[in-house]
Amino acid sequence: MEDNIFQLQYALDTFYFLVCGALVMWMAAGFSMLESGLVRAKNTTEILLKNVALYAIASTMYMICGYSIMYGGGEFTAFLGGIVADGVAGAEEPATYAPSADFFFQVVFVATAMSIVSGAVAERMKLWAFLAFAVVMTGVIYPLQGSWTWGGMPVFGMYTLGDLGFSDFAGSGIVHMAGASAALAGVLLLGARKGKYGADGSIKAIPGANLPLATLGTFILWMGWFGFNGGSVLATASVESANAVAVVFMNTNAAAAGGLITALIVARIMFGKADLTMALNGALAGLVAITAEPSTPTPLQATLFGGMGGLLVVFAIVTLDKLKIDDPVGAISVHGVVGLLGLLLVPVTNGENSSFSGQLIGALTIFIWVFVASLIVWGILKATMGIRVSEEEEYEGVDQSECGMEAYPEFIGTSGSGR
């Protein structure tokens, strides 16, 4: 009887894990639509290619070495021949779900972190330099910091973040801030788009080509986030875990709503108009803010936390522009600045498993490692193959120079108006 119950639990938890992983994989489509909507028409094909290619690279690199680096190696050796253990790498007890389901769920998180980089460096980076960085990011940089956090391994053999009071339920820091840190390093070496900032200090708005696509992308990401946070409960086949999943879904939605409403109101006060792009980023900021701990807040707290993310992201985007850090989609603000906020909010509702000092140490560890390692890799790529297209190629659009095709040929043409 007990064996039958275990088998049923195993089947249900594995199925739930896989469905949530599929939802997170669908976020790749959300990032593709969001980014292609927020770049100019002449750069659409390249941004789409980056997103689909980085997903394939992340899947392959995490299989070859990333998972082993992150969870100690040995227990998942897909590249050498498949599953060879009954449990999940690093687990003290056999899991109630298939190890391959855990791998699939983890790999879509890696791709999410890399997707964050894509939007921040859009419209002026060489395609193959970006893909080369994706190999290192998904195969080494992300997995190593993941080993110190979810993997439970000591940081360079010195200290364990969990023992210091660090907790990140679904990845506000481990996934989102890590992706933003890599993006920031790339943007600093890459420089701003031509014409974005004037010699007199003026800031020129460069509108995206397709706001309906950007809005669709946001809704896809919003939906995918239920798998992102909900799947991180890791089970659903018991009363306790099912209730936890329901709470996580409810709070995830509440935070997104709070973030959008707050960003919309703040943008109206600051700019005098209802800014759609700020509203979209506000929803995403709310989602990032709640990701570090969606299981312990009340719905009202989740809404307020999301609202704090929506408030912060507007000021972060404006501040980065003043600093002449050009981020076409606001990725560094949404995922980096608000990712830090999400980590710092964890002790408010989950003080038993976290502390403010532990969260700060964890955040600094993630940022320093990912930023410095990424800066080194970007620097090597810049010195060898170059990371930025020429000024002429940037003007004509990277679709032509990098892909040899246009997303909207009927409306733009090689010398058309999609500038």
C-alpha positions in Angstrom: 0.0 0.0 0.0 2.7 2.4 1.0 4.6 1.5 -2.2 1.6 2.3 -4.3 1.1 5.7 -2.5 4.8 6.5 -3.1 4.5 5.6 -6.8 1.4 7.8 -7.2 3.2 10.7 -5.4 6.2 10.2 -7.6 4.2 10.3 -10.8 2.2 13.4 -9.8 5.2 15.3 -8.5 7.2 14.5 -11.7 4.3 15.5 -13.9 3.8 18.7 -12.0 7.6 19.4 -12.3 7.5 18.9 -16.0 4.5 21.0 -16.6 6.0 23.9 -14.6 9.2 23.4 -16.5 7.3 23.7 -19.8 5.7 26.9 -18.5 9.1 28.4 -17.7 10.4 27.3 -21.2 7.5 29.2 -22.6 9.0 32.3 -21.0 11.6 32.1 -23.7 8.8 33.1 -26.1 7.8 35.9 -23.8 11.3 37.3 -23.7 11.5 37.0 -27.5 8.2 38.9 -28.0 9.0 41.5 -25.3 12.5 42.3 -26.7 11.5 42.3 -30.4 8.7 44.7 -29.5 11.0 47.1 -27.7 13.8 47.2 -30.3 13.6 49.0 -33.7 12.2 47.1 -36.7 15.6 46.9 -38.3 16.9 44.8 -35.4 14.0 42.4 -34.9 15.3 39.3 -36.7 18.6 39.3 -34.8 17.0 39.7 -31.4 14.7 36.7 -32.2 17.6 34.6 -33.4 19.5 35.4 -30.2 16.7 34.3 -28.0 16.1 31.0 -29.8 19.8 30.3 -30.1 20.6 31.0 -26.5 17.9 28.6 -25.3 19.5 25.8 -27.4 23.0 26.8 -26.1 21.8 26.9 -22.5 20.2 23.4 -22.8 23.3 21.9 -24.3 25.9 23.5 -22.0 23.9 22.8 -18.8 23.7 19.2 -19.9 27.5 18.9 -20.7 28.8 20.6 -17.5 26.5 23.1 -15.9 24.4 20.7 -13.9 27.4 18.8 -12.6 29.1 22.1 -11.5 26.0 23.4 -9.8 25.1 20.2 -7.9 28.4 18.5 -7.3 28.6 16.2 -10.4 28.3 12.5 -10.7 24.6 12.0 -10.2 23.4 13.4 -13.5 25.5 12.6 -16.5 23.2 13.1 -19.4 26.1 13.8 -21.7 27.8 10.5 -20.9 24.7 8.3 -21.0 21.8 9.4 -18.9 20.5 9.2 -15.3 22.6 7.0 -13.0 21.0 7.9 -9.6 17.7 7.5 -7.9 17.6 11.0 -6.5 18.4 14.6 -7.4 22.0 15.7 -7.2 22.9 17.2 -3.8 19.7 15.9 -2.1 20.1 14.1 1.2 17.1 11.8 0.5 15.7 10.3 -2.8 13.4 12.8 -4.4 9.7 12.1 -5.1 10.2 13.1 -8.7 12.4 11.9 -11.6 15.9 13.4 -11.7 15.5 14.1 -15.4 12.5 16.3 -14.5 14.7 18.3 -12.1 17.3 18.7 -14.8 14.7 20.0 -17.2 13.3 22.4 -14.7 16.8 23.7 -13.8 17.9 24.1 -17.4 15.0 26.5 -18.3 16.1 28.7 -15.4 19.6 28.9 -16.9 18.0 30.0 -20.2 16.0 32.6 -18.4 19.1 34.2 -16.8 20.8 34.4 -20.3 17.6 35.9 -21.8 18.0 38.8 -19.5 21.4 39.6 -21.1 19.9 39.6 -24.6 17.7 42.6 -24.2 20.2 44.8 -22.5 22.8 44.5 -25.2 20.3 44.7 -28.1 20.8 46.7 -31.3 24.6 47.0 -31.3 26.2 43.7 -30.3 27.7 41.2 -32.6 25.6 38.0 -32.8 28.5 35.6 -32.5 30.1 37.4 -29.6 26.8 37.2 -27.8 26.5 33.5 -28.5 30.1 32.9 -27.4 29.4 34.6 -24.1 26.2 32.5 -23.7 28.4 29.3 -23.8 30.5 30.5 -20.9 27.6 32.0 -18.9 25.3 29.0 -19.1 28.1 26.4 -18.8 30.2 27.9 -16.0 29.3 31.4 -14.6 25.7 30.7 -13.7 26.2 27.1 -12.5 29.1 28.1 -10.2 27.1 30.7 -8.3 24.1 28.3 -8.3 26.3 25.8 -6.6 26.9 28.3 -3.7 23.2 29.0 -3.4 20.8 26.2 -4.4 23.6 23.7 -4.5 24.6 24.4 -0.9 28.3 24.3 -1.5 30.8 26.6 0.3 31.7 29.8 -1.6 35.3 29.0 -2.8 35.5 26.6 0.1 35.1 29.4 2.7 31.5 29.8 3.8 28.0 28.4 3.1 25.4 31.0 2.3 22.6 29.0 3.8 24.4 28.9 7.1 24.7 32.7 7.0 21.0 33.2 6.6 20.6 33.4 2.8 17.4 32.3 1.2 16.1 32.7 -2.4 13.0 30.6 -3.0 12.8 30.8 -6.8 15.7 33.0 -7.9 15.3 36.8 -7.5 19.0 36.8 -7.0 20.2 33.5 -8.3 18.5 33.8 -11.7 17.4 37.4 -12.2 20.1 39.5 -10.5 22.7 37.1 -11.9 21.4 37.7 -15.5 21.3 41.4 -14.9 24.9 41.4 -13.5 26.2 39.8 -16.6 24.2 42.2 -18.7 25.6 45.2 -16.9 29.2 44.1 -17.5 28.4 43.7 -21.2 26.7 47.1 -21.5 29.5 48.9 -19.8 32.1 47.5 -22.3 29.7 47.8 -25.2 28.6 51.4 -24.8 25.4 53.1 -25.7 23.6 53.0 -29.0 24.5 55.8 -31.5 22.3 58.8 -31.0 21.0 57.7 -27.6 22.8 60.4 -25.6 23.7 63.9 -26.8 26.9 65.7 -26.2 25.0 68.2 -24.1 23.8 65.4 -21.8 20.4 65.1 -23.4 18.6 61.7 -23.5 16.9 60.7 -26.7 14.0 58.2 -26.5 14.3 55.4 -29.0 10.8 53.9 -29.3 10.3 50.2 -29.9 8.8 49.0 -33.2 5.9 46.9 -31.9 4.3 47.6 -28.6 1.6 44.9 -29.2 4.3 42.3 -29.3 5.9 43.8 -26.2 2.6 43.5 -24.4 2.0 40.0 -25.6 5.5 39.1 -24.4 4.7 40.5 -20.9 1.5 38.4 -20.6 3.5 35.3 -21.7 6.1 36.0 -19.0 3.4 36.7 -16.5 1.9 33.3 -17.2 5.2 31.5 -17.3 6.1 32.9 -13.9 3.4 30.6 -12.3 5.6 27.7 -13.4 8.8 29.6 -12.4 7.6 30.2 -8.8 5.0 27.4 -8.5 7.4 24.7 -9.7 9.9 25.8 -7.1 7.7 24.3 -4.4 9.1 21.0 -5.9 5.9 19.0 -5.1 2.2 19.0 -5.3 1.0 15.5 -4.4 0.2 16.2 -0.7 -2.2 18.5 1.1 0.7 20.6 2.4 2.5 21.0 -0.9 -0.8 21.6 -2.9 -1.7 24.4 -0.5 1.8 25.9 -0.8 1.5 25.8 -4.6 -1.9 27.6 -4.5 -0.4 30.3 -2.2 2.6 30.8 -4.5 0.4 31.1 -7.6 -1.9 33.6 -5.8 1.0 35.8 -4.5 2.8 35.7 -7.8 -0.2 37.1 -9.5 -0.9 39.7 -6.8 2.7 41.0 -7.0 2.6 41.4 -10.7 -0.7 43.3 -10.5 0.7 45.5 -7.7 3.9 46.3 -9.7 2.0 47.2 -12.8 -0.5 49.5 -11.1 2.2 51.3 -9.1 4.5 51.8 -12.1 1.6 53.1 -14.1 0.7 55.7 -11.5 4.3 56.7 -10.8 5.0 57.2 -14.5 1.8 59.3 -14.9 3.0 61.5 -12.0 6.5 61.8 -13.4 5.9 62.1 -17.1 2.3 63.3 -17.3 1.2 60.4 -19.5 0.3 56.8 -19.1 3.5 55.0 -20.2 2.8 51.5 -21.5 6.4 50.4 -21.4 6.8 51.4 -17.8 3.6 49.6 -16.9 4.9 46.4 -18.6 8.2 46.7 -16.8 6.3 47.4 -13.6 4.5 44.0 -13.9 7.8 42.2 -14.5 9.3 44.1 -11.6 6.5 42.9 -9.3 7.2 39.3 -10.4 10.9 39.6 -9.8 10.3 41.1 -6.4 8.1 38.3 -5.2 10.2 35.5 -6.7 12.7 35.3 -3.8 9.9 34.4 -1.4 6.3 33.9 -2.7 5.2 31.3 -0.2 5.1 33.2 3.1 3.6 36.7 2.4 -0.1 37.3 2.6 -1.8 38.4 -0.6 -1.8 42.0 0.6 1.9 41.8 1.4 2.6 40.3 -2.0 0.7 43.2 -3.6 2.7 45.7 -1.6 6.0 44.0 -2.4 5.2 44.0 -6.1 4.2 47.7 -5.8 7.6 48.4 -4.3 9.2 46.7 -7.3 7.0 48.7 -9.6 8.0 52.0 -7.9 11.7 51.1 -7.8 11.9 50.1 -11.5 10.7 53.4 -12.8 13.3 55.3 -10.8 16.0 52.7 -11.7 15.3 53.1 -15.5 15.4 56.9 -15.3 18.6 56.8 -13.2 20.5 54.4 -15.5 19.6 56.7 -18.4 21.0 59.6 -16.5 24.2 57.6 -16.0 24.3 56.9 -19.7 23.9 53.1 -19.2 21.9 52.2 -22.3 19.5 49.3 -21.7 16.9 49.2 -24.5 14.4 47.0 -22.6 15.1 48.0 -19.0 16.4 44.5 -18.1 19.1 45.6 -15.7 16.6 47.7 -13.7 13.8 45.0 -13.7 15.9 42.0 -13.0 19.0 43.5 -11.2 17.8 46.4 -9.1 14.5 44.8 -8.3 16.1 41.4 -7.9 18.1 42.8 -5.0 14.9 44.3 -3.5 13.3 40.8 -3.7 16.2 39.3 -1.7 16.0 42.0 0.9 12.2 41.5 1.4 12.6 37.8 2.3 13.3 38.3 6.0 10.1 40.4 6.3 7.9 37.4 6.1 10.4 34.5 6.4 12.7 35.5 9.2 13.1 31.9 10.4 15.1 30.9 7.4 16.8 34.2 6.4 18.4 37.3 7.8 19.1 40.8 6.3 22.8 40.3 6.7 22.6 36.8 5.0 20.6 38.2 2.1 23.1 41.1 1.6 26.1 38.7 1.7 24.4 36.4 -0.7 23.5 39.2 -3.0 27.1 40.6 -3.0 28.5 37.1 -3.6 26.3 36.6 -6.7 26.8 40.1 -8.0 30.6 40.2 -7.6 31.2 36.8 -9.0 28.9 37.1 -12.0 29.8 40.7 -12.8 33.6 40.2 -12.6 33.6 36.9 -14.4 31.3 38.3 -17.1 33.5 41.5 -17.4 36.5 39.3 -18.0 34.8 37.1 -20.6 33.3 40.2 -22.4 36.8 41.8 -22.3 38.4 38.8 -23.9 35.7 38.7 -26.6 36.1 42.4 -27.2 39.9 42.0 -27.6 39.7 39.0 -29.9 36.6 39.0 -32.1 35.0 42.3 -31.1 31.6 42.7 -29.5 30.2 45.7 -31.3 29.0 46.1 -34.9 30.4 49.0 -37.0 28.6 52.3 -36.9 27.4 51.8 -40.5 26.0 48.3 -39.6 24.3 49.7 -36.6 22.7 52.4 -38.7 21.5 50.0 -41.3 20.3 47.5 -38.7 21.9 44.3 -37.4 19.3 42.3 -39.2 21.1 42.9 -42.4 24.7 42.7 -41.2 24.3 39.7 -38.9 21.4 37.8 -40.4 21.0 38.9 -44.0 17.2 39.2 -43.7 14.6 41.6 -42.3 11.6 40.9 -40.1 9.4 43.3 -42.0 10.7 43.5 -45.5 7.5 44.8 -47.0 7.5 47.8 -44.7 11.2 48.6 -44.3 13.4 47.6 -47.1 17.2 47.7 -46.9 17.1 51.5 -47.0 13.6 52.1 -45.6 12.3 54.0 -42.6 12.5 51.5 -39.8 15.2 53.4 -38.0 
